[in-house]
Amino acid sequence: MRRSSAGIPKPKMRICFVSPLVPSVAYGHRPYSFLTELSRLGHEVTLVCLNDPGPVPDAASKLETLGIEVRSHTLSRPKRWANCLFGLFSSTPLRVLHCKSRSFERYLRQLLEQQEFDVLHFDRFRLASYGMKIMTEFQGPVVIDFPDSLSLYYRRAVDNPRHFLKKWIDRRENRVTPDFEKRVLQSGMTTIVCSELDRDCLFDHSPDACIEVIPNMVDIDEFTPRSKESEEVMGVFTGTLYYLPNIDGLLWLKDEVLPLLDGIDFPTQVIGYGATSELESLENDSRIDMVGYVENMADHLYLEDIYLCPLRVGAGIRFKLLEAFSAGMATISTTLGYEGIPCTPGEHLLVADTPADFASAILYLVDHPEEKKRLGENAREFVRERYSVEATGLQLVDLYQSLIRSG
């Protein structure tokens, strides 16, 4: 496995980007943003991924139309679950076991022997074991994007238990994840995270690790203010609906916040992919419209509506909050919901952590459309300055080239 540049960066780089899925706007937004921006800047990008397109069956072909070479490898669902079952009492996180494949490792090694790359980039913590095995043979820099601290996530998840099995799994992951994170951080790979908070949490495991912050980016031309030309004000919640923080937040919203709004008409849309049985009660709630998966989220974020981010569990920066900001929507969030985003309550959003405060914030914005407009305008300008493609797109390239020079 060879690096072509011998420590001298070239204007255009050859990048091998390894992911556990086929990224798209709807599924793997952060790696999708990285891939499309690298290609737009003229770099040669080869995506090596497990064949998991999520809700976007033509995700690979869409990437290929952007000039990205896609090489996918199938790891069957029975094989994934067998890995988890047989490794249940090991010290390896289930996320990592779920992506374990000797054939995928051989496939990746063969590609790196056959082609020359300047940089090897692993997307997500779950592929860390591949990076640790291959980095000793690859002569160029190896980067892994966590993108957030999973040990922080699981510390919070065990404080919000669900039913018995998921509670047991969260406790298991909370036990084994910190040591595995420490191994990855001490392996010599350069780690990327999306916020200073996640970086600081990982530094607790390994103070000498090389950890860089590259925030999530939003296409502000895609997520631009839209009007539905209606005076009706609705609540909007978006996100992957099998994800614990979203499940917990939605149930809290339904059971504890919305009942406090009796007397006003405030329908709430829930937009996202993969609703689980835990959210069945929302289907039968007349206040809530379960929209499901949509191809283009930007088409469903309107200036007249209020974006709701009632999260009480999680880590990292929420893409969905930045998208709502970019769309110019007034937003109400819990403190944890906007964690890692250096925005200002009262200037860019309203913050409420109790059901009564959250309901009061909704009522306030419904009754004060001028305040809703002001918050939305400030939020969009905030994203334009800090999280647009133009503001953050070159950070990853600069990191790659810096690592090449130092190598």
Protein Blocks (a to p, Z undefined) as FASTA:
>chain_A
ZZfklopacfbdcdddddfbdcdfknopllmmmmmmmmmnopacdddddddekjalklmm
mmmmnopacddddddfklmmmmmmmmmmmcbdfklmmmgcfklmmmmmmmmmmpccfbdc
dehjklmmmmmmmmmmpmbdcdddfkbcfklmmmmmmmmccdfklmmmmmmmmmmmmmmm
mmmmmnopacddfbfklmmmmmmmmmmbccddddddddfklmgcddehiabdcdddeddf
kbfklmmmmmmmmmmmmmmmgoiacddddddehiafklmmmmmpmkbccebjafblmlmc
cfkbccddfbfbdedjdfklmmmmmnopacdddfklmgoiacdehkloccdfbfklmmmm
mmmmmmmmmlmmmmmmmmmmmmmmmmgmklmmmmmmmmmmmmmmmZZ
